[in-house]
């Protein structure tokens, strides 16, 4: 239940940021920054998963 609240709050915050960027004409920069953060999170998750796999071997 707690994770759903956190995810909803984060999604709402990102929507507000996107709306603000849209109004200021910087939506493309917002999407580019969001993509960079998503890629970094995916790389971190992949590194942790790989470390877990190698540690179990």
GIKATA-V736998 format. One record per backbone hydrogen bond with DSSP energy under -1.0 kcal/mol. CO is the residue of the C=O (numbers start at 1). NH is the residue of the N-H. E is the energy in kcal/mol with one decimal. If there is no record, write none. Layout:
CO|NH|E / CO|NH|E
This chain:
1|5|-1.6 / 2|6|-2.2 / 3|7|-2.7 / 4|8|-2.4 / 5|9|-2.5 / 6|10|-2.4 / 7|11|-2.5 / 8|12|-2.4 / 9|13|-2.3 / 10|14|-2.4 / 11|15|-2.2 / 12|16|-2.2 / 13|17|-2.4 / 14|18|-2.7 / 15|19|-2.5 / 16|20|-2.3 / 17|21|-2.6 / 18|22|-2.5 / 19|23|-2.2 / 20|24|-1.6 / 21|26|-3.1 / 22|25|-1.1 / 26|30|-1.9 / 27|31|-2.6 / 28|32|-2.3 / 29|33|-2.4 / 30|34|-2.5 / 31|35|-2.3 / 32|36|-2.1 / 33|37|-2.2 / 34|38|-2.2 / 35|39|-2.5 / 36|40|-2.4 / 37|41|-2.3 / 38|42|-2.3 / 39|43|-2.5 / 40|44|-2.2 / 41|45|-2.6 / 42|46|-2.6 / 43|47|-2.3 / 44|48|-2.3 / 45|49|-2.5 / 46|50|-2.5 / 47|51|-2.4 / 48|52|-2.3 / 49|53|-2.3 / 50|54|-2.7 / 51|55|-2.0 / 52|56|-1.5
